[in-house]
Each structure stands twice: as structure tokens, then as C-alpha cells.
Amino acid sequence: MEKTKLEMVVGVFVLIGMVCLAYLSIKLGKLEVEAQFNSASGLKPGSTVEIAGVEVGRVRGITLIEDRAKVKLAVNNTVKLYTDTFASIKTRGIIGEKFLALSPGGGGDPLKPGDTIRDTESGTDLEELVSQYVHGKVQ
């Protein structure tokens, strides 16, 4: 009888621990959304995602979908993103590392996990600009 009672108490504690873990993973989790770019050159998984120069997330992965780069990013749940969010690939300094800059908008509905950011801008390719300058095609 005593052994059954002990097993029941241990089972209840394990159950409570699992519920707490599930709550924390949801509450402290990240909003995962996607954005598609014509070029994600220089951007890597693990690159920072920033709003107004403040890091709010990380790039999770980059894949090719038809002829566009699909970038999956994880953003802190404390950040509110809307359907009119604008994403652009930026460079730190002249030839520094690439990062993803977000302008969260404010109109429209909030983005949900798995949603896609529609308004995007690929980064400037420095090699292409130099090539255009050398060949006299800069306007």
C-alpha cells in the first residue's frame, strides 16, 4: 500500500514538471516566420535579425524554393510583427557580415507562426556594383 502511494506521488510530480516545461516552452518560445528574397547572398543560418539595431532573433535556415531564397527566422515572442512587416538584408559596414533588418509595420493582422513576410528587399551585391562601374553600366 505504501509503495503504491509513493509511486502515485512521484507520478504527480513528473506530470507537474511536464506541464511546467510545456508552459515555459510555449511562453518563452520564438515566433517562426518566413521571408522570400531574390537573393540571400551572404546571409547565413545564425545571422542576427534586428529591429532598430536591436537583436530580436536569428535566421534558422535558408532554402531554395523555385528561383527564390526562402529564409526561415525565429523572432522573440515579445516582438509584435504584422502582415505589413518589411524585411531587408543589410550589411554591417562596407564588407561586413550580413543580417536581416525588420521594420515591423503596425497595420494589418499580427503574424502567426509559419506566416510569410511578403515585403522584402535583397541585399546590395558589392561585387556586382563594382563590375557595373568597371564596365561603365552604372546609371
Residue pairs with C-beta under 8 A, 6 or more apart in sequence:
27 77
28 77
29 77
30 57
30 74
30 75
30 76
30 77
31 74
31 75
31 76
31 77
31 79
31 81
31 111
31 113
32 60
32 72
32 73
32 74
32 75
32 113
32 114
33 72
33 73
33 75
33 81
33 111
33 113
33 114
33 115
33 116
33 117
34 70
34 71
34 72
34 73
34 114
34 115
34 116
34 117
35 70
35 71
35 73
35 87
35 100
35 116
35 117
35 120
36 65
36 68
36 69
36 70
36 71
36 116
36 120
37 68
37 69
37 71
37 87
37 89
37 120
37 121
37 122
38 68
38 69
38 122
39 69
39 89
39 122
39 123
39 125
40 62
40 69
40 71
40 89
40 122
40 123
41 98
41 122
41 123
41 125
42 89
42 91
42 97
42 98
42 123
43 59
43 62
43 69
43 71
43 89
43 98
43 99
43 100
43 123
44 59
44 62
44 98
45 59
45 60
45 61
45 62
46 58
46 59
47 58
47 59
47 97
47 98
47 99
47 100
48 55
48 57
48 58
48 59
48 99
48 100
49 55
49 56
49 57
49 58
49 59
49 73
49 74
49 75
49 99
49 100
49 102
50 56
50 99
50 100
50 101
50 102
51 79
51 101
51 102
51 103
51 104
56 75
56 76
56 79
56 102
57 73
57 74
57 75
57 76
57 79
58 73
58 74
59 71
59 72
59 73
59 100
60 72
60 73
60 74
61 71
61 72
62 69
62 70
62 71
62 72
63 69
63 70
63 72
64 70
71 87
71 100
73 100
75 81
75 102
79 104
80 104
80 110
81 102
81 104
81 105
81 110
81 111
81 117
82 104
82 105
82 106
82 107
82 108
82 109
82 110
82 111
83 105
83 107
83 108
83 109
83 110
83 111
83 115
83 118
84 105
84 106
84 107
84 108
84 119
85 102
85 103
85 104
85 105
85 111
85 117
85 119
86 102
86 103
86 105
86 117
86 119
86 120
86 121
87 100
87 101
87 102
87 103
87 117
87 119
87 120
87 121
88 100
88 101
88 103
88 120
88 121
88 122
88 123
89 98
89 99
89 100
89 101
89 121
89 122
89 123
90 98
90 99
90 100
90 101
90 123
91 97
91 98
91 99
91 123
91 124
91 126
92 98
92 99
94 126
95 126
98 123
102 117
111 117
129 138
132 138
